[in-house]
Amino acid sequence: MIDEFAKDNLHGRLRRDRQALLWKLDGLSEYDARRPLTATGTNLLGLVKHVATVEARYFGEVFDRPSPEPLSPWQDSDGSDQWATEDETRDRIIGFYRRTWEHSDATINGLPLDAPGHVPWWPEPYSKTNLFAVMTHVLSETVRHAGHADILREGLDGRTGLRAEHAQPIDEDARAAHRAKIEQAARSAAPIKA
């Protein structure tokens, strides 16, 4: 009974955070969806592509249920899953992510939480794992990158939040006042030396 509750809870949160990550692309131009927004090149569409690849590997290869999507061997990972080439459309990457959900969901629904898996890219003795550990890991990865996407999107146009239905109009004056209050607290805690 507790296993089904845990599995349903983790799976529900994963589904929620998948949607949150995709929502960060809504309404953006091709350029803003793809452009590097940090010194290391992190970008919104690249985050989606990366999380799709991570999920495809963990709920595929780890449980001997290879993804129907073409993936390069994990040993050849070169960071190309973290950005979109000019030939990769947004629709193609989003479609890949959504098809990965279907495959992942079939794995999650078809296996018990203690189903054994093997992660060949994890060092021994950690490579032997189970569905519960993988669900927790993939959820953590998704949440982490959805958080990155949150910050990147806020930097682009001020849009924040977890879901479209909770989006609030941006009140620039209220945000500026809030930011000024935090800046003042920071300055008071650590005075700037002249």
VOGU-3710 file (C-alpha; in Angstrom, 3 decimals, decimal comma):
1> midefakdnl> 0,000/0,000/0,000  2,732/2,501/0,928  4,671/1,581/-2,227  1,738/2,528/-4,452  1,238/5,771/-2,532  4,944/6,642/-2,853  5,011/5,705/-6,523  1,874/7,716/-7,312  3,166/10,698/-5,360  6,580/10,726/-7,058
11> hgrlrrdrqa> 5,010/10,165/-10,464  2,502/12,981/-9,929  5,247/15,389/-8,957  7,317/14,371/-11,964  4,362/15,012/-14,287  3,763/18,407/-12,644  7,381/19,499/-12,982  7,645/18,302/-16,592  4,797/20,651/-17,440  6,383/23,491/-15,459
21> llwkldglse> 9,602/23,130/-17,430  7,782/23,238/-20,762  5,720/26,234/-19,669  8,908/28,271/-19,440  9,096/28,186/-23,260  5,581/29,566/-23,799  5,471/32,819/-25,686  9,214/33,098/-26,270  10,786/33,862/-29,622  13,038/31,219/-31,172
31> ydarrpltat> 16,028/33,321/-30,253  15,058/33,751/-26,595  14,231/30,046/-26,246  17,675/29,075/-27,562  20,126/31,803/-26,663  22,757/31,274/-23,985  21,674/33,054/-20,814  24,632/32,202/-18,567  28,393/32,198/-18,983  28,263/28,417/-19,492
41> gtnllglvkh> 25,628/28,636/-22,226  22,597/27,447/-20,272  19,436/28,096/-22,282  15,769/27,213/-21,958  15,305/24,911/-24,935  18,571/23,176/-24,051  17,271/22,483/-20,547  14,215/20,773/-22,038  16,369/18,729/-24,421  18,721/17,740/-21,591
51> vatvearyfg> 15,948/16,685/-19,207  14,284/14,683/-22,011  17,564/12,874/-22,668  18,163/12,202/-18,970  14,653/10,825/-18,539  14,922/8,691/-21,690  18,135/7,103/-20,426  17,038/6,489/-16,848  13,612/5,033/-17,572  14,920/3,269/-20,657
61> evfdrpspep> 18,418/1,812/-20,529  18,494/1,427/-16,750  15,554/-1,000/-16,850  16,486/-2,675/-20,147  13,636/-0,830/-21,886  15,593/1,230/-24,436  13,993/4,449/-25,538  12,310/4,274/-28,938  13,959/7,662/-29,589  17,442/7,589/-31,079
71> lspwqdsdgs> 20,031/8,378/-28,408  23,765/8,418/-28,784  25,537/5,978/-26,464  25,903/7,448/-22,991  29,670/6,990/-23,276  29,643/9,529/-26,145  27,920/12,226/-24,116  29,502/15,513/-25,152  27,095/18,130/-23,836  25,208/18,406/-27,125
81> dqwatedetr> 22,021/17,470/-25,269  22,167/20,850/-23,524  21,480/23,105/-26,507  19,522/23,091/-29,745  21,233/23,228/-33,099  19,768/25,436/-35,805  18,331/22,277/-37,436  16,447/21,172/-34,310  13,069/22,816/-34,078  11,391/23,672/-30,828
91> driigfyrrt> 8,502/21,388/-31,822  10,922/18,522/-32,439  12,537/18,879/-29,008  9,203/19,284/-27,224  7,855/16,292/-29,161  10,889/14,245/-28,095  10,244/15,226/-24,475  6,547/14,322/-24,667  7,264/10,959/-26,337  9,864/10,321/-23,642
101> wehsdating> 7,148/10,929/-21,032  5,026/8,210/-22,615  7,895/5,729/-22,575  8,917/6,695/-19,041  5,350/6,505/-17,790  5,026/3,004/-19,262  8,171/1,973/-17,372  6,940/3,559/-14,140  3,465/2,045/-14,474  4,772/-1,371/-15,484
111> lpldapghvp> 7,319/-1,920/-12,730  7,145/-2,111/-8,933  9,188/0,395/-6,924  11,734/-2,269/-6,007  12,273/-3,354/-9,644  16,022/-3,716/-10,143  17,884/-1,486/-12,531  21,467/-0,900/-13,550  22,965/2,544/-14,214  26,179/1,866/-16,136
121> wwpepysktn> 27,374/5,467/-15,835  27,229/5,392/-12,020  30,316/4,083/-10,208  30,234/0,797/-8,325  28,667/-0,133/-5,990  25,967/2,457/-6,793  25,196/1,231/-10,305  22,777/-1,396/-8,970  19,574/0,457/-8,167  15,795/0,236/-8,317
131> lfavmthvls> 12,812/2,133/-9,695  12,296/4,111/-6,479  15,858/5,477/-6,557  15,621/6,294/-10,254  12,267/8,039/-9,867  13,725/10,120/-7,048  16,827/10,916/-9,100  14,912/11,919/-12,249  12,450/13,991/-10,227  15,399/15,783/-8,596
141> etvrhaghad> 16,979/16,456/-11,994  13,702/17,753/-13,385  13,051/20,014/-10,384  16,622/21,309/-10,473  16,443/22,235/-14,142  12,911/23,618/-13,860  14,345/25,924/-11,183  17,092/26,982/-13,573  14,433/27,635/-16,202  12,454/29,699/-13,690
151> ilregldgrt> 15,386/32,012/-13,093  16,314/32,243/-16,771  12,763/33,097/-17,765  12,473/35,713/-15,021  15,639/37,296/-16,388  14,209/37,402/-19,902  10,803/38,941/-19,310  9,985/38,821/-15,608  7,638/35,844/-15,903  7,700/33,592/-12,832
161> glraehaqpi> 5,680/30,746/-11,376  5,072/27,032/-11,548  2,006/26,861/-13,778  0,182/29,083/-16,239  -2,994/29,114/-14,160  -1,110/30,723/-11,275  0,595/33,412/-13,360  0,064/36,928/-12,061  0,434/40,164/-13,993  3,871/41,644/-13,449
171> dedaraahra> 3,759/44,640/-11,110  7,089/46,353/-11,797  6,636/48,892/-8,986  5,933/46,194/-6,389  8,898/44,137/-7,605  11,217/47,142/-7,476  10,084/47,980/-3,929  10,544/44,370/-2,816  14,004/44,179/-4,396  14,992/47,502/-2,781
181> kieqaarsaa> 13,923/46,181/0,634  16,108/43,077/0,176  19,020/45,197/-1,089  18,740/47,429/1,976  18,746/44,426/4,309  21,849/43,061/2,569  23,652/46,399/2,812  22,717/46,739/6,484  23,979/43,233/7,269  27,288/43,739/5,471
191> pika> 28,171/47,398/5,107  30,096/48,260/1,958  33,595/49,524/2,755  34,651/52,700/1,044
//
